[in-house]
Amino acid sequence: MPDTLIRPYPDLITWREARRLSQTDAAKLLGISQSTYSRMERGVKFLRGPLAKRIMEQTGVSLEKLVGIV
């Protein structure tokens, strides 16, 4: 099943840019590939379970913001 556009994750972009990280550096910190990270920022990668939790813990971005509740 191909990924479908859900929405970009602007809080991830803000987190990364505030720390002056490239997408590659941000991906390394989160333990994922650069392509996966890029797809998350653009909103074509769903955040699920353990990945969403790890990103929330590493970035300080709330789960609600990550999944678009707030």
Summary of the structure (lengths in Angstrom):
residues: 70
radius of gyration: 11.0
end to end distance: 27.8
largest distance: 34.2
contacts: 165
relative contact order: 0.21
helix: 60%
strand: 0%
